[in-house]
């Protein structure tokens, strides 16, 4: 193994690709050669670095310096000053001009522990970081029910939105005697403002694969599908590469590691439908149908894909599993709160100083997340509201900043943690406008199967449009609630049951704003 | 002409979505023609109405011919509060088309889409496989000019 004194990590994501990261990397190599540093400085392309800068971002270890918006023209200066003479170039640093240093690397990380540190396209780096040890343990030393029990004990709950206990879900499928069972990974991330799963897949695809393998062994599935959005081109290519590497290394295929266990993983590419995030709609889509939800029960765990028992899990949920198996349920429960263990990956967006991605213990307050992890509000702006959990989430006001972000605490606010999306709004954002945009979204995404959702989402959109134009009445506000409540009680799936959450929270927390637009 | 695509997939219904993706991507006008639907129907032995059902359900498929560059502007809440409406107005004017329409020269089709998951750089659009973030009206001009120059 070769040793380098300095490692430069280049974050590869859609923004940096857009900024021409390929040419940039070539130019960096050339510049390092010019300075005869190619044997001392290692350049590594990796996934998202955990912060959002403009353009191409770099992290340099061991100094732990973050650069943003580095151009090819900056390279001679950067190489000469920093890599040759050891003087970081302040003008390019991410927090230039600010005393605040975001806690990029102090987060308690499980899911993102390798993200931005290893090369996601190289299985050897994942193996070097202790990867696939949990798979080996689960495969060779543990019985399926032991794995299920360990996950149950860990208290892991689904990270897709509903928060169903993962171990319990597996325990329905595991004991069923059946020739064919499936694991389906829900990577159809469509909740507006959410992209945690994309960053997990781009940053550390092997960790997800390891989670899938362990799940497959636990429930006795010999085939797994990753259902991924067609728009996520980079995730698709990274996962395809990772699966092929696993096949080469004998971690997937027939009789894996002489254990007698067979497993293969395939990628299914979605074609653009929010409702396919619903597990039965997703299964319909894999079968080659319109993505319309099925009647439950029977639940997919008993009768799912092609009528076979099928476990459907979110990307983030499965990415937690290797850690649980490796460190045991007790090791995992050190994170989070007693009734909600582990960490949560959030995407913080909007009017904060450092929008980005972070992984924090469950139960951290919204105030801490915004102030400590996102650097507080953007200079000169005041906090007004935060939309938590995407379109199917809730709009919180300032008084609720101390709400603990975990599944059971948020239930008090009739909210679910949902997708981990936090959208922070300043005093200039109109909540009515925001709600209009959310309801337009639901109108567009309703699949049309059931009348309450199909008609209700149109009615909600018409009402909010009327209010937005200043033509609404007080009765219209009540009608919004009544329709949304009816949808909640009568809709077929979670999509139609969701609009009540943003509507009720917006009307309760920001009623004045609606009243100001009501005509007398 | 579809044999090449069909030969990659066994004739089972679960391959329908893949086959449709491939047919659409290989067509210079990025759409699925009636003739293609007939061919798929014969290959998979499933009725054409089922195939149309699938095509019209998913937003990525089109049954109408489209331009060389398919613009998909995100209209989700985050991009919306970051000003995607202004960007949309700008695009309509610059291209002289409405939503879902194609320019006369066949270069651009303007579409709206749901969240692309690049919210850190809102407002965002995707043109074919490329994502463009932090859009301003000037940047839209710049991108269009560049794409018009590509032969």
Boltz contact constraints between the chains, C-beta under 6 A:
constraints:
  - contact:
      token1: [A, 14]
      token2: [B, 118]
      max_distance: 6.0
  - contact:
      token1: [A, 14]
      token2: [B, 131]
      max_distance: 6.0
  - contact:
      token1: [A, 15]
      token2: [B, 121]
      max_distance: 6.0
  - contact:
      token1: [A, 15]
      token2: [B, 133]
      max_distance: 6.0
  - contact:
      token1: [A, 52]
      token2: [B, 120]
      max_distance: 6.0
  - contact:
      token1: [A, 192]
      token2: [B, 76]
      max_distance: 6.0
  - contact:
      token1: [A, 192]
      token2: [B, 77]
      max_distance: 6.0
  - contact:
      token1: [A, 192]
      token2: [B, 115]
      max_distance: 6.0
  - contact:
      token1: [A, 193]
      token2: [B, 78]
      max_distance: 6.0
  - contact:
      token1: [A, 193]
      token2: [B, 119]
      max_distance: 6.0
  - contact:
      token1: [A, 195]
      token2: [B, 117]
      max_distance: 6.0
  - contact:
      token1: [A, 198]
      token2: [B, 117]
      max_distance: 6.0
  - contact:
      token1: [A, 230]
      token2: [B, 60]
      max_distance: 6.0
  - contact:
      token1: [A, 231]
      token2: [B, 116]
      max_distance: 6.0
  - contact:
      token1: [A, 233]
      token2: [B, 129]
      max_distance: 6.0
  - contact:
      token1: [A, 271]
      token2: [B, 17]
      max_distance: 6.0
  - contact:
      token1: [A, 271]
      token2: [B, 58]
      max_distance: 6.0
  - contact:
      token1: [A, 271]
      token2: [B, 60]
      max_distance: 6.0
  - contact:
      token1: [A, 272]
      token2: [B, 58]
      max_distance: 6.0
  - contact:
      token1: [A, 272]
      token2: [B, 59]
      max_distance: 6.0
  - contact:
      token1: [A, 272]
      token2: [B, 60]
      max_distance: 6.0
  - contact:
      token1: [A, 273]
      token2: [B, 58]
      max_distance: 6.0
  - contact:
      token1: [A, 274]
      token2: [B, 114]
      max_distance: 6.0
  - contact:
      token1: [A, 287]
      token2: [B, 14]
      max_distance: 6.0
  - contact:
      token1: [A, 288]
      token2: [B, 13]
      max_distance: 6.0
  - contact:
      token1: [A, 288]
      token2: [B, 14]
      max_distance: 6.0
  - contact:
      token1: [A, 288]
      token2: [B, 16]
      max_distance: 6.0
  - contact:
      token1: [A, 288]
      token2: [B, 17]
      max_distance: 6.0
  - contact:
      token1: [A, 290]
      token2: [B, 53]
      max_distance: 6.0
  - contact:
      token1: [A, 290]
      token2: [B, 54]
      max_distance: 6.0
  - contact:
      token1: [A, 290]
      token2: [B, 57]
      max_distance: 6.0
  - contact:
      token1: [A, 349]
      token2: [B, 78]
      max_distance: 6.0
  - contact:
      token1: [A, 349]
      token2: [B, 119]
      max_distance: 6.0
  - contact:
      token1: [A, 355]
      token2: [B, 120]
      max_distance: 6.0
  - contact:
      token1: [A, 423]
      token2: [B, 78]
      max_distance: 6.0
  - contact:
      token1: [A, 429]
      token2: [B, 81]
      max_distance: 6.0
  - contact:
      token1: [A, 437]
      token2: [B, 77]
      max_distance: 6.0
  - contact:
      token1: [A, 437]
      token2: [B, 80]
      max_distance: 6.0
  - contact:
      token1: [A, 438]
      token2: [B, 77]
      max_distance: 6.0
